[in-house]
Amino acid sequence: MWWSDYWPMPWMFFGPVMMLVFFFLCLAILGMMRSSRGGYAIEILEERYARGEINKVEFEERRRLLQA
């Protein structure tokens, strides 16, 4: 079947390795998005507290829920 000394075996490992790299890259991106989302919500909560839209009890309760 092969008429030359070409051996395609090393390239057969490239596809699965790239799929694993892509999978772990997606997980890392999702993890970064999840961790940064909580910080943004706390910033908004602090701004609302500073403007007087919510009281201290409500601020502490919501902050505790966001950090959990």
Residue pairs with C-beta under 8 A, 6 or more apart in sequence:
38 66
38 67
41 66
42 63
42 66
42 67
45 54
45 59
45 62
45 63
45 66
46 59
48 54
48 59
49 56
49 59
54 62
